[in-house]
Each structure stands twice: as structure tokens, then as C-alpha cells.
């Protein structure tokens, strides 16, 4: 059974930065996108973007 949650497109890394940079918390991109950003190139397609924040800011 399909739901509306099956049909979505993640926002870009740039858009995430625009949203999160306004927040007074420590955050970073994790997972596959973090590796690609570290290498300064996209190595594969990503279906999502993982964001983490520090425990103190949760």
C-alpha cells in the first residue's frame, strides 16, 4: 500500500544549511552526504540527507 510518504524529494544540502544555520544549536550533516562533502564531490545519488545535533541541543 502506497502512502503520501512514499513520494517525496529531500531538500538540497544548500537548503538544509539555509534552514539550520539560523538555529542556535550545533548541527552537522552525517552519513553519505558527509562523506561526499568531505571529498568535495558527489560520489552517488542519495535518497535522503542525515542531520545530527549534539545531545545537549536535543
KAWO-V446643 format. One record per residue. RES is the residue in one small letter. OMEGA is omega in whole degrees, -180 to 180 (* if undefined). Layout:
res:omega
RES:OMEGA
RES:OMEGA
This chain:
res:omega
x:178
x:174
x:177
x:-180
x:180
x:-174
x:-180
x:177
x:-180
x:175
x:-177
x:176
x:179
x:178
x:177
x:178
x:179
x:-180
x:-172
x:-178
x:179
x:-177
x:-180
x:-179
x:173
x:-178
x:174
x:176
x:-178
x:174
x:-176
x:179
x:178
x:178
x:179
x:178
x:178
x:-180
x:-180
x:175
x:177
x:-175
x:-179
x:174
x:179
x:-179
x:178
x:176
x:-179
x:177
x:175
x:174
x:-178
x:179
x:-179
x:-179
x:180
x:*
